[in-house]
Amino acid sequence: MSPGDRRRAPAVRPQRADAQRNQEALLAAAGAVFATSGVEAPIREIAAEAGVGTATIYRHFPTRADLIVAVYRHQVEALAEAGSALRSDGATPYLAVARWIDRFVDFVVTKQGLAAVLQSDDSCYDPLHDYFVDRLVPVLSDLLEVATEAGEVRPGLDAYELMRGIGGVCAAAGTHRRYDARRLVELLVAGLRQPQ
């Protein structure tokens, strides 16, 4: 290869701070609208929630699928980052587990409308389940390990199994007015405690 043939790959420039804030606002607005109106909500509703024009949304996310994937990943990342924040906020290890699970319940319950989309034939959604598992199971595993070492939760708990159980409890949320998924998960979390 001669010196003239060498071409530099263009440097990836980080997003400007205001562009990053705009994207964060769009993702938060889309997440809120998806939670109340479903993932098929009109883009103009998301734009109004974010206080921007629809063109701004399409500039960041050319398709609805791009927006759905970005919202999902953004919320998974926020949940993953909450693990270390909860561990360092001075709460007991058991409370850190309980508070993280409470956030996980919020995530799962608000994603019920997303379930049909994620199970669709559109291959762009295929990697999201693995992303969710790969990103969140280690976070809960770490929280459970610390709580086990502190003698606050039962030994031998499996994070993936626990998350699947919570997901199953939450799957019926909203199906009947007397079904309270959050209360049932609280009972489940109480059962994690190491007997004294």
Secondary structure, DSSP 8 states (H G I E B T S, - for coil): --TTT-----------HHHHHHHHHHHHHHHHHHHHH-TTS-HHHHHHHHTS-HHHHHHH-SSHHHHHHHHHHHHHHHHHHHHHHHHHTT--HHHHHHHHHHHHHHHHHHTHHHHHHHTSS-GGGHHHHHHHHHHHHHHHHHHHHHHHHTTSB-TT--HHHHHHHHHHHHHTTTSSTT--HHHHHHHHHHTTB---
